[in-house]
Amino acid sequence: MSEIKVPAMGESITEGTVSRWMVKEGDTVNQGDVLLELETDKVNIEISAEESGVLEKIIRQEGETVEIGETIGTLSAGTGGGSAPAASEPAAAESKPAAPESPAAAPTPVPAPPESSDSTKTASPSARKLARERGIELDQVQSKDPIGRVYQEDVKSHGSQPSAPAAPAASKAPAAAPSAPAAGGSTFTKPVERQRMSRRRATIAKRLVEAQQTAAMLTTFNEVDMTAIMDVRKRRKDKFKEKHDINLGFMSFFTKAVVGALKKFPTINAEIDGEDVVLKKFYDIGIAVSAKEGLVVPVVRDADRLGFAEIERSIADLASKARSNTLALSDLQGGTFTITNGGTFGSLLSTPILNTPQVGILGMHKIQLRPVAIDAERMENRPMMYIALSYDHRIIDGSEAVRFLVTVKELLEDPESLLIEG
């Protein structure tokens, strides 16, 4: 018999949630077959059978939080099907004397040992360990986290506070939703549906709040006349597709423009480490992609070394992986700057939130025809896009942010310069 354990999933991930088992107890599996899917903060990971055999027992059920190295199931060696254990049950029953028909004498199944009460609350491994050492029930610990996750500091704070008198049993039960009076004086309950946040959605919520709480975040805006880019795409898209087998989209232009601007303003391609500013001499550009379970930001590596076709192909591959939930951790780590395109959903203007520890993010928006003054006497309807740069004011001055965004605008409005400046 072999144990099915939670594998190491990257240095920043210490636990996950059992998303779903692909097989059930008694099923025969072959080496390499997917046994279950594990949901982590960043990606979903498939755990495969290391040998052929029969899934003997599922120890950790769907929805449970598990830690690296924890045993979550057992696999019996061999190739026998799941019917073998079932066939042995009648034989075992025949070898035993018939039980009396009295219900009181009927054998009752032994219930599985109940889980520790601290498993009802989401907590970090270090918090669980400290709570066990101090004999503290995690359900009693007050969390400062916006999504209710308990951390080690919460347990320490709980241990340092005087214990409050126990509340009456009735007060522990959640209060029922208030009923609204009906026309005839009776009451009725309005229907609601409660859904548990996925691990990824909870992580997104936590990090967005952290970004707003830790960074001195400001946003500056500008607008881009997209006439020149749309003209280039119209003239070149067919030959581009024929030569490179990929469509010429807008993202390659924006990625090139961002890289060109980052080279002029290196502080925006940096991060804060304590009291140090880490200036990055490479350009790994994160492209925000909307997936089923929330926003993910896969990274286009060394974007400054890539041509338009290579950038478009990289973005298309990463977006496909995001939609099929097959992104690897390496696809998501180490970005230096992020681009997000709310215009695909019709957004006209927004203030994007920083993707920490990055200190800058560019927001693209919907292209919309607007009247533009060409000179003192002429007006034309031009395809215009508002762009936004959110930045960390702790290390980026306002004038630097404005000039960065102006540089992006100028490069986009003169696409040929991207071949030189990018």
Buried (B, 14 or more C-beta within 10 A) or exposed (E): EBEBBBEEBBEEBBBBBBBEBBBEBBBBBEEEBEBBBBBBBBBBBBBBBBEBBBBBBBBBEEEBBBEBEBBBBBBBEEEEEBEEBEEEEEEEEEEEEEEEEEEEEEEEEEEEEEEEEBBEBBBBBEBBEBBEEEEBEBEEBEBEBEBEBBBBBBBBBBBEEEEEEEEEEEEEEEEEEEEEEEEEEEEEEEEEEEEEBBBBBBBBBBBBBBBEEBBEBBBBBBBBBBBBBBEBBEEBEEEBEEEBEBBBBBBBBBBBBBBBBBBEBEBBBBBBEEEEBEEBEEBBBBBBBBBEBBBBBBBBBBBBEBEBBBBBBBBBBBBEBBEEBEBEBEBBBEBBBBBBBBBEEEBEBBBBBBBBBBBBBBBBBBBBEBEBEEEEEEEEEBBBBBBBBBBBEEBBEEEBBBBBBEBBBBBBBBBEBBEEBB
